[in-house]
């Protein structure tokens, strides 16, 4: 059983998947920082110094100055600002994955071959390659039918 498990782990696709997950986690951390440290402060500034991470609806009726204070007191809250940050995080990651998949699919598509119009034909008598418009074979001197077209 240990041998089978080791063979399973050492398969290329399992290792590739593990590498993909690790890179995905690292990429998620970068996007999370981009959203929380760059995009949301900029949007908050443009909307009149709003801190989205601190937007919440308090369901307890008691006033709390911040989301952290309300959570530490155990008050039931709807943290919609955190949800907005997570939503923007998701949209950025989804867009980047879309671009990545689109590029990978473009690279995987076979190149479209341009149809080549023939300029030569084969002699029906000696099977030599001759120009398409030839009426007599230069190799065996046979008369050929003219191809219209």
Secondary structure by P-SEA (a helix, b strand, c coil): caaaaaaaaacaaaaaaaaaaaaaaaaaaaaaaaaaccaaaaaaaaacccccccbbbbccccccccaaaaaaacccccaaaaaaaaaaaaaaaaaaaaaaaaaaaaaaccccccccccccccccccccccccccccccccccccccccc
